[in-house]
Amino acid sequence: MTVTTIPISRKFHDWLKTKGMKGESYEEVIKKLLRPEAQQELEEYQGTSS
């Protein structure tokens, strides 16, 4: 597996941290958020970010 760094804002990083459970990797959290049932949550975040 190759590890890649992707720059994201601190605000998004903090928001992303709230979506995971203890021991869950960022990759797992992102995959979970990409599921259709999580799309509304992502859209809500995009609506509040500036």
Summary of the structure (lengths in Angstrom):
residues: 50
radius of gyration: 11.5
end to end distance: 33.5
largest distance: 33.9
contacts: 81
relative contact order: 0.14
helix: 62%
strand: 0%
